[in-house]
Amino acid sequence: MDGSRRTIGLVLLGLLAFGLRAWVVFALSTEHTRPLDYEHGRIAENLLAGKGFSIEFLGQAGPTSQQAPFYPLLLAAFYKTLGVHSAAAILGVELLQCLAGAALTLAVVWLGWSLLPDQRGIGWIAGFMEAIHPSHLYMVTHLQVAIWAALGLTLLLAIAASPRSKATWRGAALTGLVAGVLLLVEPILALALPVAAALFWFGAYRAACNGPHRGAFARASKQVALMAGVALLVITPWTVRNWLIHGEPVFIKTTFGYAFWQGNSPGSWGTDKVPKAAAEAARLDNDGTLRGVERALWEARYVTVYIDDLSLKPTGYRDFAGLSEPARSRLLLHRAWQFIHANPAVYLHLCLKRLQYFLLFDETNPKASHWLYRITTVVWLVLAVVGALVSWPHRRRLWPTYAVFLAVMLFHTLVIVSARFRIPVEPLSLLWAAAAVAPLVARAEELAIGGWCAVATRGAGSRRRTSMPAPSSPEGRPANALPGPHFLTRSAPPGVRR
């Protein structure tokens, strides 16, 4: 495929991704009586009210690091321009997230091309899967960081693996910049930074060994050090702010202990929620229309019981009196460790539950009970598992996707899980799913080309006065038939114009 056709294909794919997401936004647009922006919105509202980056958290109001800064600041910008909690501001954020979804689609293609440059069809198929993935279409309607975390993570690996970035100081700086921004979006994805650094280092080392440079090891190490330095430079203003606010070092957020306690405490189901029959009843109470189902899902979310409501409210917050926000989180972490120490079998059971929720359905989340979400999840999981087996011969090139996915999955299995926590790493697994689908696409292309050639040959023969047999190739196929699947290769066979 030449450059112009490739560009047209990418533009069309991006437009498809954006168009589908925008359609979902307008199709599900409905009035809500309660806020849709979670804690991010309250922080954004406080920012605009002159109260700074603050919220009421664990019974005390004040400056907070409960959330990473990116999303509250994004909401604050839209609220300041279009009105706090206004429908126009919400729509503006959702449409921006549609653009982020289109960018994510193209980033998946780029990552596929960077890791498997000789099988570009894998990147195309994975990008198409991302463009139409129902869960990813729906996530643009949620005012959460999941889509931005997915975009940042995919871009990070794509840049680190890109041939244009290898062994270049500019590539190292750009990778560090994306890594730093990613931490300000979702600090849990710091788990991916060692993988990205190793990926860049190996690429830089090989490129230096093949080039005129001496000291390949030192050169590659210096470039990775630059990458780390740029990332640290990006997050330093926020970490300094945290130190000044809390009086101690805080890495982006203070909530690890709090989240660990939510997932591992008496009465916990391994998430931050506890199933309630009324929530399922609220989910099913709809008129069957798209907007009716959407309203019912949101109502079910507000009916859901959170572990904080069971274990802390109203008197449990007294234990946090006089404690700083990091100290409150450490106290909850200590309680969780005490619970695990006293109940190791229960903790193992919770971990197995979380693994099930991460790969399949979060039983504590009403939205995960919808039939479309469940069908989508099963199809994704089957294709990902089959694709991981099919693509195993390419493990030396796809290892970053395996490593990041497993690291994030293990973290959430051990700590806490939610349906949205899988979204940032799902685009990586689409490369494996594409490997499972690629042979079918190649076969379909081969049949289509063969059928087209047969029709063309019959049409040409009917116009001739004398019929002559078509010359055959040594393999026994007509010389004017295109041999083999070409969609999955970088270039066509000799003599065939793409």
C-alpha positions as CSV (number, residue, x, y, z in Angstrom):
1,M,0.0,0.0,0.0
2,D,1.5,3.3,-1.1
3,G,1.7,6.4,1.1
4,S,-1.4,8.2,-0.3
5,R,-3.6,5.1,0.0
6,R,-2.3,4.5,3.5
7,T,-3.1,8.1,4.5
8,I,-6.6,7.9,3.0
9,G,-7.1,4.7,4.9
10,L,-6.0,6.2,8.2
11,V,-8.3,9.3,7.7
12,L,-11.3,7.1,6.9
13,L,-10.5,4.9,10.0
14,G,-10.2,8.0,12.2
15,L,-13.5,9.4,10.8
16,L,-15.2,6.1,11.4
17,A,-14.0,6.0,15.0
18,F,-15.1,9.6,15.7
19,G,-18.4,9.3,13.9
20,L,-19.5,6.2,15.8
21,R,-18.5,7.8,19.1
22,A,-20.3,11.0,18.3
23,W,-23.4,9.1,17.3
24,V,-23.3,7.3,20.7
25,V,-23.0,10.6,22.5
26,F,-26.0,12.1,20.8
27,A,-28.0,8.8,20.9
28,L,-27.6,8.5,24.6
29,S,-27.9,12.2,25.5
30,T,-30.5,12.6,28.1
31,E,-31.3,14.7,31.2
32,H,-29.9,13.6,34.5
33,T,-31.0,14.9,37.9
34,R,-27.7,14.1,39.5
35,P,-24.0,14.9,38.7
36,L,-22.2,12.7,36.1
37,D,-18.7,13.8,36.8
38,Y,-17.9,11.9,40.0
39,E,-15.2,13.4,42.3
40,H,-13.5,15.1,39.3
41,G,-16.5,17.4,39.0
42,R,-16.5,18.4,42.7
43,I,-12.8,19.3,42.5
44,A,-13.3,21.3,39.3
45,E,-16.2,23.1,41.0
46,N,-14.1,24.0,44.0
47,L,-11.3,25.2,41.7
48,L,-13.6,27.6,40.0
49,A,-15.0,28.7,43.4
50,G,-11.6,29.7,44.6
51,K,-11.2,26.8,47.0
52,G,-8.3,25.2,45.2
53,F,-7.8,21.6,44.3
54,S,-9.9,20.4,47.2
55,I,-12.7,18.0,48.2
56,E,-14.3,16.3,51.2
57,F,-12.6,13.0,51.5
58,L,-12.8,10.5,54.3
59,G,-14.8,12.9,56.5
60,Q,-12.6,16.0,56.1
61,A,-12.7,18.8,53.5
62,G,-9.6,20.5,52.3
63,P,-6.8,20.4,49.7
64,T,-6.6,16.9,48.3
65,S,-4.5,14.5,46.2
66,Q,-7.4,12.1,46.0
67,Q,-7.4,12.4,42.2
68,A,-4.6,13.0,39.7
69,P,-4.7,16.5,38.3
70,F,-5.5,16.0,34.6
71,Y,-9.2,15.3,34.6
72,P,-10.4,17.8,37.2
73,L,-8.4,20.5,35.4
74,L,-9.9,19.5,32.1
75,L,-13.4,19.7,33.5
76,A,-12.6,23.0,35.2
77,A,-11.6,24.5,31.8
78,F,-14.9,23.4,30.2
79,Y,-17.0,24.5,33.2
80,K,-15.3,27.9,33.2
81,T,-16.1,28.4,29.6
82,L,-19.5,26.8,29.2
83,G,-20.9,26.7,32.8
84,V,-20.5,24.5,35.8
85,H,-22.2,21.1,35.3
86,S,-24.0,22.6,32.2
87,A,-25.2,20.4,29.4
88,A,-23.0,22.3,27.0
89,A,-19.9,21.7,29.1
90,I,-20.7,18.0,29.4
91,L,-21.3,17.7,25.7
92,G,-18.0,19.5,25.0
93,V,-16.1,17.1,27.1
94,E,-17.7,14.1,25.5
95,L,-17.0,15.4,22.0
96,L,-13.4,16.0,23.0
97,Q,-13.3,12.4,24.2
98,C,-14.7,11.3,20.8
99,L,-11.6,12.9,19.3
100,A,-9.4,11.1,21.9
101,G,-11.1,7.9,20.9
102,A,-10.3,8.5,17.2
103,A,-6.7,9.3,18.2
104,L,-6.6,6.1,20.2
105,T,-7.7,4.1,17.1
106,L,-4.9,5.5,15.1
107,A,-2.4,4.9,17.9
108,V,-3.4,1.3,18.0
109,V,-2.6,1.1,14.2
110,W,0.7,2.8,14.9
111,L,1.6,0.5,17.7
112,G,0.8,-2.6,15.5
113,W,3.0,-1.2,12.7
114,S,5.8,-0.4,15.1
115,L,5.9,-3.9,16.7
116,L,5.0,-5.9,13.6
117,P,6.3,-3.8,10.6
118,D,6.2,-6.8,8.3
119,Q,2.5,-7.6,9.1
120,R,0.8,-4.3,8.7
121,G,-2.6,-5.9,8.3
122,I,-2.4,-6.7,12.1
123,G,-2.3,-3.0,12.8
124,W,-5.2,-2.2,10.4
125,I,-7.4,-4.9,11.9
126,A,-6.6,-4.0,15.5
127,G,-7.4,-0.3,14.7
128,F,-10.7,-1.3,13.1
129,M,-11.5,-3.3,16.2
130,E,-10.8,-0.3,18.4
131,A,-12.9,1.9,16.2
132,I,-16.0,-0.2,16.6
133,H,-15.4,-1.7,20.1
134,P,-18.8,-1.2,21.9
135,S,-17.3,-0.7,25.3
136,H,-14.9,1.9,24.0
137,L,-17.7,3.7,22.1
138,Y,-19.7,3.9,25.3
139,M,-16.8,5.1,27.5
140,V,-16.6,8.5,25.8
141,T,-19.9,9.3,27.5
142,H,-18.3,8.8,31.0
143,L,-16.5,11.7,32.6
144,Q,-13.6,9.6,33.7
145,V,-9.9,9.2,32.8
146,A,-10.2,5.7,31.2
147,I,-10.1,6.8,27.6
148,W,-7.3,9.3,28.3
149,A,-5.3,6.6,30.1
150,A,-5.8,4.2,27.2
151,L,-4.6,6.8,24.7
152,G,-1.6,7.8,26.8
153,L,-0.5,4.2,27.3
154,T,-0.9,3.2,23.7
155,L,1.0,6.3,22.5
156,L,3.8,5.7,25.0
157,L,4.4,2.2,23.7
158,A,4.0,3.2,20.1
159,I,6.5,6.0,20.4
160,A,9.0,3.8,22.3
161,A,8.7,1.1,19.6
162,S,8.6,3.3,16.6
163,P,11.6,3.0,14.2
164,R,11.7,6.8,13.9
165,S,12.2,7.1,17.7
166,K,14.9,4.5,18.1
167,A,18.4,5.8,19.0
168,T,17.3,9.5,18.8
169,W,17.4,12.0,21.6
170,R,14.2,13.5,20.3
171,G,12.5,10.2,20.6
172,A,13.7,9.7,24.1
173,A,12.5,13.2,25.1
174,L,9.1,12.6,23.5
175,T,8.7,9.2,25.2
176,G,9.5,10.8,28.5
177,L,7.0,13.6,27.9
178,V,4.2,11.2,27.2
179,A,5.2,9.1,30.2
180,G,5.0,12.1,32.5
181,V,1.6,13.2,31.2
182,L,0.4,9.6,31.5
183,L,1.3,9.7,35.2
184,L,-0.7,12.9,35.7
185,V,-3.7,11.1,34.1
186,E,-3.5,7.7,35.8
187,P,-0.5,7.0,38.1
188,I,-1.3,3.3,38.3
189,L,0.1,3.1,34.8
190,A,3.5,3.8,36.2
191,L,3.6,0.0,36.0
192,A,4.1,0.4,32.2
193,L,7.1,2.8,32.5
194,P,9.8,0.1,33.1
195,V,8.4,-1.8,30.0
196,A,8.5,1.3,27.9
197,A,12.0,2.1,29.1
198,A,13.2,-1.4,28.3
199,L,11.5,-1.3,24.9
200,F,13.2,2.0,24.0
201,W,16.6,0.9,25.4
202,F,16.7,-2.3,23.4
203,G,15.7,-0.4,20.2
204,A,18.3,2.3,20.9
205,Y,21.0,-0.3,21.7
206,R,20.4,-2.3,18.5
207,A,20.3,0.8,16.3
208,A,23.6,2.0,17.8
209,C,25.2,-1.3,17.3
210,N,24.2,-1.3,13.6
211,G,25.3,2.3,13.1
212,P,28.5,4.2,13.2
213,H,28.3,4.9,16.9
214,R,30.6,3.4,19.5
215,G,29.6,2.7,23.0
216,A,26.1,1.5,22.1
217,F,25.3,0.4,25.7
218,A,26.2,3.8,27.2
219,R,24.4,5.7,24.4
220,A,21.2,3.7,24.9
221,S,21.4,4.1,28.7
222,K,21.8,7.9,28.4
223,Q,18.8,8.2,26.1
224,V,16.7,6.2,28.6
225,A,18.0,8.5,31.4
226,L,16.8,11.5,29.3
227,M,13.4,9.8,29.0
228,A,13.2,9.3,32.8
229,G,14.4,12.9,33.4
230,V,11.8,14.4,31.1
231,A,9.1,12.4,32.8
232,L,10.2,13.5,36.2
233,L,10.3,17.1,35.1
234,V,6.7,16.9,33.9
235,I,5.4,15.5,37.3
236,T,7.7,17.6,39.5
237,P,5.4,20.6,39.9
238,W,2.5,18.4,41.1
239,T,4.7,16.4,43.5
240,V,6.1,19.6,44.9
241,R,2.6,20.9,45.4
242,N,1.7,17.6,47.2
243,W,4.6,18.0,49.5
244,L,3.7,21.5,50.4
245,I,0.0,20.6,50.9
246,H,0.5,17.4,52.9
247,G,3.9,18.0,54.5
248,E,5.4,14.8,53.1
249,P,6.3,13.3,49.7
250,V,3.2,12.0,47.8
251,F,3.5,10.3,44.4
252,I,0.6,11.9,42.4
253,K,-2.3,10.5,44.6
254,T,-2.8,9.6,48.2
255,T,-5.4,6.9,47.8
256,F,-3.5,3.6,47.4
257,G,-4.2,2.6,51.0
258,Y,-7.8,3.7,50.8
259,A,-8.3,1.7,47.6
260,F,-6.6,-1.3,49.0
261,W,-8.9,-1.2,52.0
262,Q,-12.0,-0.9,49.9
263,G,-11.0,-4.1,48.1
264,N,-9.9,-6.0,51.2
265,S,-12.0,-5.3,54.2
266,P,-14.9,-7.1,56.0
267,G,-17.9,-7.1,53.7
268,S,-15.9,-6.3,50.5
269,W,-16.6,-8.0,47.3
270,G,-13.1,-7.1,46.0
271,T,-14.3,-3.7,44.5
272,D,-15.5,-0.5,45.9
273,K,-19.2,-1.6,45.7
274,V,-21.5,-4.2,47.2
275,P,-24.2,-5.8,45.1
276,K,-27.8,-4.8,45.9
277,A,-31.0,-6.2,44.6
278,A,-32.5,-2.8,44.2
279,A,-29.7,-1.8,41.9
280,E,-30.5,-4.6,39.5
281,A,-34.2,-3.7,39.7
282,A,-33.4,-0.1,38.8
283,R,-31.3,-1.2,35.8
284,L,-34.2,-3.3,34.4
285,D,-36.7,-0.5,35.0
286,N,-36.6,1.2,31.5
287,D,-38.7,1.6,28.4
288,G,-36.4,-0.3,26.2
289,T,-35.2,2.8,24.2
290,L,-31.5,3.6,24.2
291,R,-32.0,6.7,26.3
292,G,-34.3,4.9,28.6
293,V,-31.7,2.1,29.2
294,E,-29.0,4.8,29.7
295,R,-31.1,6.6,32.4
296,A,-31.8,3.3,34.1
297,L,-28.1,2.4,34.2
298,W,-27.3,5.7,35.8
299,E,-30.1,5.3,38.4
300,A,-28.8,1.8,39.2
301,R,-25.4,3.3,39.8
302,Y,-26.8,5.7,42.4
303,V,-28.7,2.9,44.1
304,T,-25.5,0.8,44.4
305,V,-24.0,0.5,47.9
306,Y,-20.4,1.6,48.3
307,I,-18.2,-0.1,50.9
308,D,-17.5,3.3,52.5
309,D,-21.3,3.6,53.2
310,L,-21.3,0.3,55.0
311,S,-18.0,0.5,57.0
312,L,-17.3,4.2,57.6
313,K,-20.5,6.3,57.6
314,P,-21.6,7.9,59.8
315,T,-19.3,7.4,62.8
316,G,-16.2,5.7,61.3
317,Y,-14.8,9.0,60.2
318,R,-14.1,10.0,63.8
319,D,-10.9,7.8,63.7
320,F,-9.5,10.2,61.1
321,A,-9.7,13.3,63.2
322,G,-6.5,15.3,63.1
323,L,-4.9,13.1,60.5
324,S,-3.5,14.3,57.2
325,E,-4.9,12.9,54.0
326,P,-1.9,10.5,53.5
327,A,-2.1,9.4,57.1
328,R,-5.8,8.6,56.8
329,S,-5.0,6.4,53.8
330,R,-2.2,4.7,55.7
331,L,-4.5,4.0,58.6
332,L,-6.9,2.2,56.1
333,L,-4.0,0.4,54.6
334,H,-3.0,-0.9,58.0
335,R,-6.6,-2.1,58.6
336,A,-6.6,-3.9,55.3
337,W,-3.3,-5.7,56.2
338,Q,-4.7,-6.7,59.5
339,F,-7.8,-8.1,57.8
340,I,-5.6,-10.1,55.3
341,H,-3.3,-11.4,58.0
342,A,-6.3,-12.7,60.0
343,N,-8.2,-14.0,56.9
344,P,-5.7,-15.2,54.2
345,A,-8.2,-17.6,52.7
346,V,-10.7,-14.8,52.3
347,Y,-8.0,-12.6,50.6
348,L,-7.2,-15.4,48.2
349,H,-10.9,-15.7,47.4
350,L,-11.1,-11.9,46.8
351,C,-8.1,-12.1,44.5
352,L,-9.7,-14.8,42.4
353,K,-12.9,-12.8,42.3
354,R,-11.1,-9.7,41.1
355,L,-9.3,-11.8,38.4
356,Q,-12.7,-12.9,37.2
357,Y,-14.1,-9.4,37.3
358,F,-11.1,-8.0,35.4
359,L,-11.3,-10.6,32.6
360,L,-15.1,-11.0,32.5
361,F,-17.8,-9.1,34.4
362,D,-17.8,-7.0,37.5
363,E,-20.8,-8.4,39.4
364,T,-20.9,-5.4,41.6
365,N,-21.4,-2.9,38.7
366,P,-24.9,-2.8,37.3
367,K,-23.6,-1.6,33.9
368,A,-21.6,-4.8,33.6
369,S,-24.8,-6.8,33.7
370,H,-26.0,-5.4,30.3
371,W,-26.2,-8.1,27.6
372,L,-24.2,-6.0,25.1
373,Y,-21.4,-5.5,27.5
374,R,-21.3,-9.2,28.3
375,I,-21.3,-10.4,24.7
376,T,-18.6,-7.9,23.8
377,T,-16.5,-9.0,26.7
378,V,-16.8,-12.7,25.8
379,V,-15.9,-12.0,22.2
380,W,-13.0,-9.9,23.2
381,L,-11.6,-12.5,25.7
382,V,-12.0,-15.4,23.2
383,L,-10.2,-13.5,20.4
384,A,-7.5,-12.2,22.8
385,V,-6.7,-15.7,24.1
386,V,-6.7,-17.3,20.7
387,G,-4.7,-14.4,19.3
388,A,-2.2,-14.6,22.1
389,L,-1.6,-18.2,21.1
390,V,-1.5,-17.5,17.4
391,S,0.9,-14.6,17.8
392,W,3.2,-16.4,20.2
393,P,5.9,-16.9,17.5
394,H,6.1,-13.1,17.5
395,R,6.5,-12.9,21.3
396,R,9.9,-11.2,21.0
397,R,8.2,-8.3,19.3
398,L,4.9,-8.3,21.1
399,W,6.4,-8.8,24.6
400,P,5.7,-5.2,25.7
401,T,1.9,-5.7,25.2
402,Y,2.0,-9.0,27.2
403,A,4.1,-7.4,30.0
404,V,2.0,-4.3,30.5
405,F,-1.3,-6.2,30.3
406,L,-0.2,-8.8,32.8
407,A,1.3,-6.2,35.2
408,V,-1.9,-4.1,35.3
409,M,-4.0,-7.2,35.6
410,L,-1.9,-8.5,38.5
411,F,-2.1,-5.2,40.3
412,H,-5.9,-5.0,40.1
413,T,-6.1,-8.7,41.1
414,L,-4.2,-8.0,44.3
415,V,-5.6,-4.6,45.2
416,I,-9.0,-3.6,43.8
417,V,-10.8,-3.8,40.5
418,S,-13.6,-2.1,38.5
419,A,-15.0,-2.5,35.0
420,R,-13.2,0.6,33.8
421,F,-9.8,-0.5,35.0
422,R,-9.4,-2.9,32.1
423,I,-10.1,-0.3,29.4
424,P,-6.5,1.3,29.4
425,V,-4.9,-2.1,28.5
426,E,-7.6,-3.4,26.2
427,P,-6.2,-1.7,23.1
428,L,-2.9,-3.6,23.6
429,S,-4.8,-6.9,23.6
430,L,-6.6,-6.0,20.4
431,L,-3.3,-6.7,18.6
432,W,-3.5,-10.3,19.7
433,A,-7.2,-10.4,18.8
434,A,-6.2,-9.1,15.3
435,A,-3.7,-11.9,15.0
436,A,-6.6,-14.3,15.5
437,V,-8.8,-12.7,12.9
438,A,-6.0,-12.0,10.4
439,P,-6.0,-15.4,8.7
440,L,-9.8,-15.1,8.1
441,V,-9.4,-11.7,6.6
442,A,-6.6,-13.0,4.4
443,R,-8.7,-15.9,3.2
444,A,-11.6,-13.5,2.5
445,E,-9.4,-11.3,0.6
446,E,-8.0,-14.2,-1.4
447,L,-11.4,-15.4,-2.3
448,A,-12.6,-11.9,-3.2
449,I,-9.5,-11.4,-5.5
450,G,-9.9,-14.8,-7.0
451,G,-13.6,-14.2,-7.7
452,W,-12.9,-10.8,-9.2
453,C,-10.2,-12.3,-11.4
454,A,-12.5,-15.2,-12.5
455,V,-15.2,-12.7,-13.5
456,A,-12.7,-10.5,-15.4
457,T,-11.2,-13.5,-17.2
458,R,-14.7,-14.8,-18.3
459,G,-15.6,-11.3,-19.4
460,A,-12.5,-11.0,-21.5
461,G,-12.9,-14.4,-23.0
462,S,-16.4,-13.8,-24.1
463,R,-15.2,-10.8,-26.2
464,R,-12.6,-12.8,-28.0
465,R,-13.3,-14.5,-31.3
466,T,-11.2,-17.5,-30.3
467,S,-10.9,-18.8,-26.9
468,M,-7.4,-19.5,-25.6
469,P,-6.5,-21.0,-22.2
470,A,-5.0,-18.7,-19.7
471,P,-1.3,-19.4,-19.1
472,S,-0.5,-21.1,-15.9
473,S,2.1,-20.3,-13.3
474,P,4.5,-23.1,-12.1
475,E,2.2,-23.4,-9.0
476,G,-0.7,-24.3,-11.3
477,R,-2.8,-21.1,-10.7
478,P,-3.6,-18.7,-13.6
479,A,-0.9,-16.2,-14.2
480,N,-3.3,-13.3,-13.9
481,A,-4.5,-14.3,-10.5
482,L,-2.9,-12.6,-7.5
483,P,-1.2,-15.3,-5.4
484,G,-1.7,-15.3,-1.7
485,P,-3.1,-12.8,0.8
486,H,-1.6,-9.4,0.3
487,F,-3.5,-7.4,2.9
488,L,-1.3,-8.7,5.7
489,T,2.0,-8.0,4.1
490,R,4.0,-4.8,3.8
491,S,4.2,-4.9,0.0
492,A,2.7,-6.9,-2.8
493,P,4.5,-9.7,-4.6
494,P,6.8,-8.7,-7.5
495,G,5.0,-7.5,-10.5
496,V,1.7,-6.7,-8.7
497,R,0.8,-3.1,-8.3
498,R,-0.9,-2.2,-5.0
